[in-house]
């Protein structure tokens, strides 16, 4: 299954949040009808064991069913810093 992957401590999407992540660009239309390129990183996680191994390597994970900007794919956030 393909996940968007982020890291709490990274505010910019300029570098991969985890080894093996692939850079992806997709369009997003705002409320005014303007189309913007959204830059994300994706990671293929095929089994529960792979997800558990990611948690062992990277620490706490927050998993959500949808990403930002109406991204339909689930998101794994590596929670390595505090945020509100």
Beta strands, then each sheet from edge to edge (+ up, - down):
strand 1: 2-7
strand 2: 22-29
strand 3: 35-44
strand 4: 61-64
strand 5: 75-78
sheet 1: 2+ 3- 1+ 5+ 4-
end
